[in-house]
Every structure is written in structure tokens, then in C-alpha cells.
Amino acid sequence: MGQWLRAHGEAVYGARPLARHEWGYAVRNAAGQLYLHVLNWPGTSLDVPLPQGRSARLLASGSPVAARREGGRLVLSLPPVAPDPADTVIAIE
């Protein structure tokens, strides 16, 4: 747990929940950064109702996640298997 928190602490400490979804939930930290906690891996695509954001990255590794805007939604192209089976955190830029 400590190792996970070291890698994802900015998405936990001081973060406030914004919305719950079938895949997990969205939070915003005190600095205004938006994070998606993906608890139920949706496969290779995640469609998130977000009026903002154009890019995304996996928080633990910093690896980019391909993203595209479709109206008021951000569609993320995900790897077929969750990088973290318990809680994969995606930072939205």
C-alpha cells in the first residue's frame, strides 16, 4: 500500500471526489489537477464526460494515454489489461 501511495499520492491526499462512474471515480486535488481512478477496467476504451482536458497519462509511469475529444467527452484509448489491477490512476491534462 505504501508503494502505491508513493506513486499515486497526489491523486489521493487532499483530493475531493467529483463523480462516480461504472469504471470508478473522478477526483480533483487541491492544485486543481483531475484524476480518474479506474477500478473496473473497461477494456481498450474509456469514454468520460469531461468538458475540459485534451491529453492524459498514467500517473504511476507517466506514460501517455491516447485521447481525443468528442463533443463534451474525452475518449481514452487504453491498454487491453489494466496496468494496476486494483486502481489504475489516469491524470487528465
Backbone hydrogen bonds, N-H to C=O, Kabsch-Sander energy under -0.5 kcal/mol:
donor,donor_aa,acceptor,acceptor_aa,energy
5,L,1,M,-2.5
6,R,2,G,-2.1
7,A,3,Q,-1.6
8,H,4,W,-1.9
9,G,5,L,-1.8
11,A,8,H,-2.2
12,V,9,G,-2.0
13,Y,9,G,-2.4
15,A,12,V,-1.8
16,R,28,R,-2.8
18,L,26,A,-3.1
19,A,26,A,-1.2
21,H,24,G,-3.6
24,G,21,H,-0.6
25,Y,37,H,-1.8
26,A,19,A,-2.5
27,V,35,Y,-2.5
28,R,16,R,-2.1
29,N,33,Q,-2.3
32,G,29,N,-2.1
34,L,92,I,-0.7
35,Y,27,V,-2.7
36,L,90,I,-2.8
37,H,25,Y,-3.2
37,H,35,Y,-0.5
38,V,36,L,-0.8
38,V,88,T,-3.2
39,L,23,W,-1.9
39,L,37,H,-0.9
40,N,23,W,-2.6
41,W,39,L,-0.6
46,L,76,L,-2.2
48,V,46,L,-0.6
48,V,74,L,-2.8
50,L,48,V,-1.4
50,L,72,G,-0.6
56,A,65,V,-0.7
57,R,91,A,-1.9
58,L,63,S,-3.0
59,L,89,V,-2.7
62,G,58,L,-2.6
65,V,56,A,-2.6
66,A,77,S,-0.5
68,R,75,V,-1.8
70,E,73,R,-2.4
73,R,70,E,-1.2
74,L,48,V,-2.8
75,V,68,R,-3.0
75,V,73,R,-0.5
76,L,46,L,-3.2
76,L,74,L,-0.6
77,S,66,A,-2.8
78,L,44,T,-2.1
78,L,76,L,-0.7
88,T,38,V,-2.0
89,V,87,D,-0.5
90,I,36,L,-2.5
90,I,88,T,-0.5
91,A,57,R,-2.8
92,I,34,L,-2.5
93,E,55,S,-3.0
93,E,91,A,-0.5
